[in-house]
Amino acid sequence: IFSAIIAAAFHIVIGISLAYSAILIPQLEDPSSDIVVTKSQSSWIASIIVIMVPIGSLFAGVMMEFLGRLNTIKLAAVPCIIGWIAIAMADSFFWIMVGRVLTGFACAIGTSPAIVYITEVSRPDMRGSLISSGPTIASLGMVIAYAKGAYLNWRLVAW
């Protein structure tokens, strides 16, 4: 059970990544922001995660076959961490987008093998409950992001 919960924990990243645009965009659209974005750029910031997920999923399938499920989950942490660092240190719209592309890519690479891994390691009587924990954990990630965003600057939330 512990292994399955740890694997499903990657879903927190999905929740935080999806909710993050609700924190980031209002602060960037403020005229006093150090990076000011247009409405069009805001739209790209919010939607690029969803655009990257299908692309990342294609890579996840191939990576799972060659590297294994657990190694693919571990490897997904690399673009995720680099993406959040790029966002936190961004000095322009470009670097925010680089970070969002990497985190969106990592979301797909990490969550697809997590579901397969949970299926492989869990007992049959627990399998359904453990697999369905992903959306709940993603919701927890959203709550964490919104709670942090209520009190902190977008850069601090990215860290």
C-alpha positions as CSV (number, residue, x, y, z in Angstrom):
1,I,0.0,0.0,0.0
2,F,2.8,2.4,0.9
3,S,4.5,2.0,-2.5
4,A,1.2,2.6,-4.3
5,I,0.5,5.8,-2.3
6,I,4.0,7.1,-2.9
7,A,3.6,6.5,-6.7
8,A,0.2,8.2,-6.6
9,A,1.7,11.2,-4.9
10,F,3.0,12.4,-8.2
11,H,-0.6,13.4,-8.8
12,I,0.0,16.3,-6.4
13,V,2.1,17.8,-9.1
14,I,-0.8,17.8,-11.5
15,G,-3.0,19.6,-9.0
16,I,-0.4,22.2,-8.2
17,S,0.4,22.7,-11.9
18,L,-3.2,23.1,-12.9
19,A,-4.1,25.5,-10.0
20,Y,-0.9,27.5,-10.3
21,S,-2.2,29.6,-13.2
22,A,-5.0,30.9,-11.0
23,I,-2.3,32.3,-8.7
24,L,0.2,33.4,-11.4
25,I,-2.0,35.2,-13.9
26,P,-3.7,37.8,-11.7
27,Q,-0.3,38.7,-10.2
28,L,1.3,39.0,-13.7
29,E,-1.6,41.1,-15.0
30,D,-1.1,43.6,-12.3
31,P,0.6,46.7,-13.8
32,S,3.1,46.8,-10.9
33,S,4.3,43.3,-11.6
34,D,8.0,42.8,-12.6
35,I,6.8,40.7,-15.5
36,V,3.6,42.1,-17.2
37,V,1.7,39.8,-19.6
38,T,-1.1,40.4,-22.1
39,K,-4.4,38.6,-22.1
40,S,-3.2,36.4,-24.9
41,Q,0.0,35.5,-23.0
42,S,-2.1,34.7,-19.9
43,S,-4.2,32.3,-22.0
44,W,-1.0,30.5,-23.1
45,I,0.3,30.3,-19.5
46,A,-3.0,28.7,-18.4
47,S,-3.4,26.3,-21.4
48,I,0.1,25.0,-22.1
49,I,-0.1,22.4,-19.4
50,V,-3.1,20.8,-21.1
51,I,-1.4,21.0,-24.4
52,M,1.8,19.2,-23.1
53,V,0.0,16.3,-21.4
54,P,-0.8,14.3,-24.6
55,I,2.8,14.9,-25.8
56,G,4.2,13.7,-22.5
57,S,1.9,10.7,-22.5
58,L,3.4,9.5,-25.8
59,F,6.9,9.6,-24.3
60,A,5.7,8.0,-21.1
61,G,4.5,4.8,-22.9
62,V,7.9,4.3,-24.6
63,M,9.8,5.2,-21.5
64,M,7.8,2.7,-19.4
65,E,8.7,-0.1,-21.8
66,F,12.4,0.6,-21.8
67,L,13.0,2.0,-18.3
68,G,10.3,0.4,-16.3
69,R,7.4,2.1,-14.4
70,L,9.3,3.1,-11.3
71,N,12.3,4.5,-13.2
72,T,10.0,6.5,-15.5
73,I,8.3,8.1,-12.4
74,K,11.7,9.0,-11.0
75,L,12.9,10.4,-14.3
76,A,9.7,12.5,-14.6
77,A,10.9,14.4,-11.5
78,V,13.8,15.9,-13.5
79,P,11.8,18.1,-15.9
80,C,9.3,18.8,-13.1
81,I,12.0,20.3,-10.8
82,I,13.7,22.1,-13.7
83,G,10.3,23.6,-14.7
84,W,9.5,24.9,-11.3
85,I,12.9,26.4,-10.9
86,A,12.5,28.1,-14.3
87,I,9.2,29.5,-13.2
88,A,10.5,30.7,-9.8
89,M,13.5,32.4,-11.4
90,A,11.7,33.7,-14.5
91,D,12.5,37.2,-15.7
92,S,10.2,37.1,-18.7
93,F,7.1,35.5,-20.2
94,F,9.4,33.1,-22.2
95,W,10.9,31.5,-19.0
96,I,7.5,31.1,-17.4
97,M,6.4,29.3,-20.6
98,V,9.5,27.1,-20.5
99,G,8.7,26.2,-16.9
100,R,5.1,25.5,-17.7
101,V,6.0,23.3,-20.7
102,L,8.4,21.3,-18.6
103,T,6.0,20.8,-15.7
104,G,3.2,19.8,-18.1
105,F,5.4,17.3,-19.8
106,A,6.5,15.9,-16.4
107,C,2.8,15.6,-15.3
108,A,2.1,13.2,-18.1
109,I,5.4,11.3,-17.8
110,G,4.9,10.8,-14.1
111,T,1.3,10.0,-13.7
112,S,0.8,7.5,-16.5
113,P,3.4,5.0,-15.1
114,A,2.1,5.7,-11.6
115,I,-1.2,4.2,-12.4
116,V,0.3,1.2,-14.1
117,Y,2.7,0.8,-11.2
118,I,-0.1,0.9,-8.7
119,T,-1.9,-1.8,-10.7
120,E,1.2,-4.0,-10.6
121,V,2.1,-3.7,-6.9
122,S,-1.3,-3.6,-5.2
123,R,-3.4,-6.4,-3.9
124,P,-6.5,-7.1,-6.0
125,D,-8.9,-6.2,-3.2
126,M,-7.1,-2.8,-2.8
127,R,-6.4,-2.0,-6.4
128,G,-9.5,-0.1,-7.3
129,S,-9.3,2.2,-4.3
130,L,-5.6,2.9,-4.8
131,I,-5.9,3.6,-8.5
132,S,-8.8,6.0,-7.9
133,S,-6.8,7.9,-5.3
134,G,-5.1,9.9,-8.1
135,P,-7.8,12.5,-8.7
136,T,-8.2,12.9,-4.9
137,I,-4.5,13.5,-4.5
138,A,-4.5,15.9,-7.5
139,S,-7.3,17.8,-5.7
140,L,-5.1,18.0,-2.6
141,G,-2.4,19.5,-4.8
142,M,-4.9,22.2,-5.9
143,V,-5.8,23.0,-2.4
144,I,-2.1,23.3,-1.4
145,A,-1.5,25.7,-4.3
146,Y,-4.5,27.8,-3.6
147,A,-3.7,28.0,0.1
148,K,-0.1,29.0,-0.6
149,G,-1.3,31.5,-3.3
150,A,-3.6,33.3,-0.9
151,Y,-0.6,34.4,1.1
152,L,2.5,34.2,-1.0
153,N,3.9,35.8,-4.2
154,W,3.8,33.5,-7.3
155,R,7.6,33.1,-7.1
156,L,7.5,31.7,-3.6
157,V,4.6,29.4,-4.5
158,A,6.8,28.0,-7.3
159,W,9.6,27.1,-4.9
